Amino acid sequence: MAAAVLCLVVRRLAPEAAGVLAVIAGGILLMGALESVSGLQSLLDRLAALGGLNKEYLSLLMKVLGMSYATDLAAQTCEDLGEKGLALKVGMVGKWCMFGVIAPMLLDLLEMIVGLVP
């Protein structure tokens, strides 16, 4: 909230500086959030072991989740800086990258379904 108020005040004096300030504040918030997520991997590994899930699939899903958040953050930052067209392109490229990461898992799933059909 403090960063938002500071950006509002700075935007009146120097709009460019407010955009840079917003990016820096977003980075600081992201770094703080990463610390709280660090213990999540061991919890997910335990859940995968209990459920009999393939750890590779869980790893892929975590990568896609991370890419999703990073893409969203980048697109929102572009939009905050007044670059709506660039924000849309960042979102589209992020979706393509996520599909590229998850495509092998989808292929394995399709092969498993085809193997079940008599």
Backbone hydrogen bonds in HBPLUS format (Angstrom, degrees):
<---DONOR---> <-ACCEPTOR-->    atom                        ^
c    i                          cat <-CA-CA->   ^        H-A-AA   ^      H-
h    n   atom  resd res      DA  || num        DHA   H-A  angle D-A-AA Bond
n    s   type  num  typ     dist DA aas  dist angle  dist       angle   num
A0005-VAL N   A0001-MET O   2.98 MM   4  6.28 161.3  2.02 155.3 159.4     1
A0006-LEU N   A0002-ALA O   2.89 MM   4  6.06 160.8  1.92 149.1 155.1     2
A0007-CYS N   A0003-ALA O   2.82 MM   4  5.98 155.7  1.88 146.6 153.2     3
A0008-LEU N   A0004-ALA O   2.98 MM   4  6.19 151.6  2.07 142.5 150.2     4
A0009-VAL N   A0005-VAL O   3.03 MM   4  6.34 155.5  2.09 150.2 155.9     5
A0010-VAL N   A0006-LEU O   2.87 MM   4  6.06 168.8  1.89 154.3 157.8     6
A0011-ARG N   A0007-CYS O   2.80 MM   4  5.75 150.1  1.89 144.7 152.7     7
A0013-LEU N   A0010-VAL O   2.95 MM   3  5.24 126.8  2.24 104.5 118.5     8
A0014-ALA N   A0010-VAL O   2.72 MM   4  5.80 176.9  1.72 177.6 176.6     9
A0017-ALA N   A0014-ALA O   3.09 MM   3  5.43 118.6  2.48 106.7 121.0    10
A0018-ALA N   A0014-ALA O   3.15 MM   4  6.50 146.6  2.27 151.1 161.1    11
A0019-GLY N   A0015-PRO O   3.26 MM   4  6.60 148.3  2.36 143.5 150.4    12
A0020-VAL N   A0016-GLU O   3.20 MM   4  6.57 158.9  2.25 149.1 154.2    13
A0021-LEU N   A0017-ALA O   2.88 MM   4  6.04 157.0  1.93 146.3 153.3    14
A0022-ALA N   A0018-ALA O   2.91 MM   4  6.11 149.9  2.00 143.0 150.6    15
A0023-VAL N   A0019-GLY O   3.07 MM   4  6.36 153.3  2.14 145.5 152.2    16
A0024-ILE N   A0020-VAL O   2.98 MM   4  6.26 161.9  2.01 152.2 157.0    17
A0025-ALA N   A0021-LEU O   2.90 MM   4  6.08 162.3  1.93 149.4 154.5    18
A0026-GLY N   A0022-ALA O   2.91 MM   4  6.07 154.9  1.98 144.0 151.1    19
A0027-GLY N   A0023-VAL O   2.96 MM   4  6.22 153.7  2.03 147.0 154.0    20
A0028-ILE N   A0024-ILE O   2.98 MM   4  6.28 156.7  2.03 151.3 157.2    21
A0029-LEU N   A0025-ALA O   2.97 MM   4  6.22 159.3  2.02 148.7 154.3    22
A0030-LEU N   A0026-GLY O   2.92 MM   4  6.11 155.2  1.98 146.6 153.7    23
A0031-MET N   A0027-GLY O   2.95 MM   4  6.18 160.6  1.99 150.3 154.8    24
A0032-GLY N   A0028-ILE O   3.08 MM   4  6.30 155.3  2.14 145.9 152.4    25
A0033-ALA N   A0029-LEU O   2.97 MM   4  6.23 148.2  2.07 145.0 153.9    26
A0034-LEU N   A0030-LEU O   2.95 MM   4  6.20 147.6  2.05 150.0 158.7    27
A0036-SER N   A0033-ALA O   3.13 MM   3  5.35 123.5  2.47 100.3 113.6    28
A0037-VAL N   A0034-LEU O   3.24 MM   3  5.10 135.5  2.45  93.2 105.2    29
A0040-LEU N   A0037-VAL O   2.93 MM   3  5.31 159.0  1.97 117.5 124.5    30
A0044-LEU N   A0040-LEU O   2.93 MM   4  6.18 159.5  1.97 154.9 160.4    31
A0045-ASP N   A0041-GLN O   2.92 MM   4  6.14 150.8  2.00 148.2 156.5    32
A0046-ARG N   A0042-SER O   3.07 MM   4  6.29 155.6  2.13 143.9 149.6    33
A0047-LEU N   A0043-LEU O   3.00 MM   4  6.31 157.0  2.05 147.7 154.2    34
A0048-ALA N   A0044-LEU O   2.88 MM   4  6.06 154.7  1.94 146.1 153.0    35
A0049-ALA N   A0045-ASP O   2.97 MM   4  6.19 154.6  2.03 145.8 152.5    36
A0050-LEU N   A0046-ARG O   2.95 MM   4  6.20 158.2  2.00 149.3 155.2    37
A0051-GLY N   A0047-LEU O   2.92 MM   4  6.06 153.1  1.99 146.4 153.8    38
A0052-GLY N   A0048-ALA O   2.87 MM   4  5.75 114.5  2.30 137.7 152.2    39
A0053-LEU N   A0048-ALA O   2.88 MM   5  4.79 149.2  1.97 141.0 145.0    40
A0057-TYR N   A0054-ASN O   3.15 MM   3  5.51 123.7  2.48 104.1 116.4    41
A0058-LEU N   A0054-ASN O   3.27 MM   4  6.66 158.3  2.32 148.4 154.4    42
A0059-SER N   A0055-LYS O   2.88 MM   4  6.05 152.2  1.96 143.8 151.5    43
A0060-LEU N   A0056-GLU O   2.91 MM   4  6.19 154.5  1.98 146.0 152.8    44
A0061-LEU N   A0057-TYR O   2.90 MM   4  6.17 159.3  1.94 149.8 155.4    45
A0062-MET N   A0058-LEU O   2.95 MM   4  6.20 150.5  2.04 144.5 152.4    46
A0063-LYS N   A0059-SER O   2.96 MM   4  6.24 152.8  2.03 146.7 154.1    47
A0064-VAL N   A0060-LEU O   2.95 MM   4  6.24 159.5  1.99 151.8 157.1    48
A0065-LEU N   A0061-LEU O   2.93 MM   4  6.14 153.2  2.00 143.2 150.8    49
A0066-GLY N   A0062-MET O   2.93 MM   4  6.15 160.8  1.97 148.2 153.0    50
A0067-MET N   A0063-LYS O   2.84 MM   4  6.07 158.2  1.89 149.8 156.4    51
A0068-SER N   A0064-VAL O   2.83 MM   4  5.98 149.4  1.92 143.4 152.1    52
A0069-TYR N   A0065-LEU O   3.04 MM   4  6.36 161.2  2.08 151.2 154.7    53
A0070-ALA N   A0066-GLY O   2.93 MM   4  6.11 163.5  1.95 150.7 155.9    54
A0071-THR N   A0067-MET O   2.83 MM   4  5.88 160.4  1.87 147.3 152.8    55
A0072-ASP N   A0068-SER O   2.94 MM   4  6.08 161.4  1.98 146.6 152.2    56
A0073-LEU N   A0069-TYR O   2.90 MM   4  6.06 160.7  1.94 148.9 154.2    57
A0074-ALA N   A0070-ALA O   2.92 MM   4  6.11 160.9  1.96 147.5 152.8    58
A0075-ALA N   A0071-THR O   2.84 MM   4  6.03 162.6  1.87 152.2 157.3    59
A0076-GLN N   A0072-ASP O   2.90 MM   4  6.04 161.5  1.93 149.8 155.0    60
A0077-THR N   A0073-LEU O   2.93 MM   4  6.07 150.1  2.02 143.7 152.2    61
A0078-CYS N   A0074-ALA O   2.96 MM   4  6.21 158.3  2.00 148.4 153.9    62
A0079-GLU N   A0075-ALA O   2.95 MM   4  6.19 156.0  2.01 145.8 152.7    63
A0080-ASP N   A0076-GLN O   2.83 MM   4  6.04 151.6  1.91 144.0 151.9    64
A0081-LEU N   A0077-THR O   3.02 MM   4  6.26 140.3  2.18 142.2 152.6    65
A0081-LEU N   A0078-CYS O   3.17 MM   3  5.11 125.6  2.48  91.8 105.7    66
A0083-GLU N   A0078-CYS O   2.85 MM   5  5.16 156.9  1.91 156.7 149.0    67
A0082-GLY N   A0079-GLU O   2.97 MM   3  5.03 158.5  2.02 105.7 110.5    68
A0087-ALA N   A0083-GLU O   2.96 MM   4  6.20 149.4  2.06 145.3 154.8    69
A0088-LEU N   A0084-LYS O   3.06 MM   4  6.35 152.6  2.13 147.9 153.4    70
A0089-LYS N   A0085-GLY O   3.16 MM   4  6.46 154.6  2.23 143.7 150.6    71
A0090-VAL N   A0086-LEU O   2.86 MM   4  6.11 155.8  1.92 152.7 159.2    72
A0091-GLY N   A0087-ALA O   3.04 MM   4  6.26 158.7  2.09 145.6 151.1    73
A0092-MET N   A0088-LEU O   2.99 MM   4  6.24 153.8  2.06 145.0 152.1    74
A0093-VAL N   A0089-LYS O   2.94 MM   4  6.13 167.8  1.95 153.3 156.1    75
A0094-GLY N   A0090-VAL O   2.93 MM   4  6.04 155.5  1.99 146.1 153.5    76
A0095-LYS N   A0091-GLY O   3.06 MM   4  6.29 151.8  2.14 142.8 149.7    77
A0096-TRP N   A0092-MET O   3.03 MM   4  6.37 155.4  2.09 148.9 155.7    78
A0097-CYS N   A0093-VAL O   2.92 MM   4  6.17 160.1  1.96 151.6 156.9    79
A0098-MET N   A0094-GLY O   2.91 MM   4  6.15 156.3  1.97 147.1 153.8    80
A0099-PHE N   A0095-LYS O   2.95 MM   4  6.19 156.4  2.01 146.6 152.8    81
A0100-GLY N   A0096-TRP O   2.96 MM   4  6.22 153.2  2.03 146.3 154.0    82
A0101-VAL N   A0097-CYS O   3.04 MM   4  6.35 143.7  2.18 144.7 154.0    83
A0102-ILE N   A0098-MET O   3.01 MM   4  6.25 156.0  2.07 149.7 156.1    84
A0103-ALA N   A0099-PHE O   2.84 MM   4  5.70 128.9  2.10 147.9 158.4    85
A0105-MET N   A0102-ILE O   3.08 MM   3  5.43 122.4  2.43 107.7 121.6    86
A0106-LEU N   A0102-ILE O   3.10 MM   4  6.44 154.2  2.17 152.7 160.7    87
A0107-LEU N   A0103-ALA O   2.91 MM   4  6.16 153.0  1.98 154.5 162.1    88
A0108-ASP N   A0104-PRO O   3.00 MM   4  6.27 157.6  2.05 145.8 151.0    89
A0109-LEU N   A0105-MET O   2.98 MM   4  6.20 155.3  2.04 145.5 152.4    90
A0110-LEU N   A0106-LEU O   2.93 MM   4  6.15 155.9  1.98 146.2 152.5    91
A0111-GLU N   A0107-LEU O   2.93 MM   4  6.19 158.3  1.98 150.3 156.1    92
A0112-MET N   A0108-ASP O   2.93 MM   4  6.14 149.5  2.02 144.2 152.7    93
A0113-ILE N   A0109-LEU O   2.97 MM   4  6.25 153.9  2.04 147.4 154.1    94
A0114-VAL N   A0110-LEU O   2.91 MM   4  6.13 161.8  1.94 151.5 156.5    95
A0115-GLY N   A0111-GLU O   2.94 MM   4  6.06 147.6  2.05 139.1 148.1    96
A0116-LEU N   A0112-MET O   3.17 MM   4  6.42 129.1  2.44 136.3 148.3    97
A0116-LEU N   A0113-ILE O   3.13 MM   3  5.18 136.7  2.32  97.1 109.0    98
